[in-house]
Amino acid sequence: MSRSASWRGRGSRRAESAWIDQTLARLMGRTGPLAGDHALKRNNIFILPSRPGLLCALVLLAMLIASINYSLALGYALTFLISSIALVAMLHTFRNLSALTLRPGRGEPVFAGELTEASVMVLNPSRLERFALAFDAPGMARTELVDIPSRAEQQVRIALVTEHRGWYQVPRLTISSTFPLGLWRAWSYWQPAQRVLVYPRPESPPVPLPESNAAAGTGIGRRGAQEDLAAINVYRPGDNPRRIAWKAVARTGARTLLTKQFEGGERGELLLAWRDLPTRLDTEARLARLTRWVLSAEAGNTPYALSLGAQTFGPDLGPAHRARCLEALATWAPPGESA
């Protein structure tokens, strides 16, 4: 069989499985996100013969008919032996999922168009090992397979493609198993109440940062202007960590941190304002440019403030300030538009 034919076969099997999953999900009546732990029990685990299982059933039927027609005692024995093995395999397939507990984790923020990894904790409180558990969701490039030892927990990372900025709701997951013989497929559904923050896609190619201006009314200056050291002060909460005078602390043996104060130190700050962007740019293009400018200012170690309508963040610098600004860009909607 050619590789293309193999992929077409996989695609048809996946489409058939998706149709069955959607039909049973409607019958369940509860498809919304669920908060907290989710236990797999008899009332939320489904099991049906797989394709190999259906083929095995047809072969057993043919063997039974042949045994009846020709009065083959050995045929009867072989038919009922294989049927018994298949029934025992059904119990093992169901037990491979039963009594597991699923717990939502967290996902790190990403930029639109990138893959986000939503983590799920799978707890196995029983003494039985679980093998070849398959986790699948719409948008996943491939199914994630994991084995879980007895009385242990395993973290599963679900890679999903993001397209739009904002809060991304993790889709419904399908947890399935065909262990041990592949004759049966047991599965269950679960949509965790878990969201991942998606930042706007940065503008590419980047546009140079604007000239420094009066951010938060501290004065007007040029970006990259020369600054002179004015004094060494005791560190206070909220001071820029990048201005800690480590050499002065080591030289004087001070028990508290010291920070550098520069003359005209606020003159190099940038104001990245929504209102200053060209009106020809639409909402997403403006957010993409502001996102790129936030990243460029951080990379250039340039203090900056972000102004979105009535909201202003900063001026500041550092990972916490960067995260606040990017979250505001990801979730903000201009006046007159829905969030």
Secondary structure as GFF3:
##gff-version 3
##sequence-region A 1 339
A	DSSP	alpha_helix	3	28	.	.	.	ID=ss1
A	DSSP	beta_strand	38	39	.	.	.	ID=ss2
A	DSSP	three_ten_helix	42	44	.	.	.	ID=ss3
A	DSSP	beta_strand	46	49	.	.	.	ID=ss4
A	DSSP	alpha_helix	51	70	.	.	.	ID=ss5
A	DSSP	alpha_helix	73	97	.	.	.	ID=ss6
A	DSSP	beta_strand	101	104	.	.	.	ID=ss7
A	DSSP	beta_strand	110	111	.	.	.	ID=ss8
A	DSSP	beta_strand	115	124	.	.	.	ID=ss9
A	DSSP	beta_strand	130	136	.	.	.	ID=ss10
A	DSSP	beta_strand	144	148	.	.	.	ID=ss11
A	DSSP	beta_strand	152	161	.	.	.	ID=ss12
A	DSSP	beta_strand	166	169	.	.	.	ID=ss13
A	DSSP	beta_strand	173	177	.	.	.	ID=ss14
A	DSSP	beta_strand	184	190	.	.	.	ID=ss15
A	DSSP	beta_strand	195	199	.	.	.	ID=ss16
A	DSSP	three_ten_helix	215	217	.	.	.	ID=ss17
A	DSSP	beta_strand	228	234	.	.	.	ID=ss18
A	DSSP	three_ten_helix	241	243	.	.	.	ID=ss19
A	DSSP	alpha_helix	246	252	.	.	.	ID=ss20
A	DSSP	beta_strand	258	263	.	.	.	ID=ss21
A	DSSP	three_ten_helix	265	268	.	.	.	ID=ss22
A	DSSP	beta_strand	270	273	.	.	.	ID=ss23
A	DSSP	three_ten_helix	274	276	.	.	.	ID=ss24
A	DSSP	alpha_helix	283	299	.	.	.	ID=ss25
A	DSSP	beta_strand	304	308	.	.	.	ID=ss26
A	DSSP	beta_strand	311	316	.	.	.	ID=ss27
A	DSSP	alpha_helix	319	331	.	.	.	ID=ss28
###
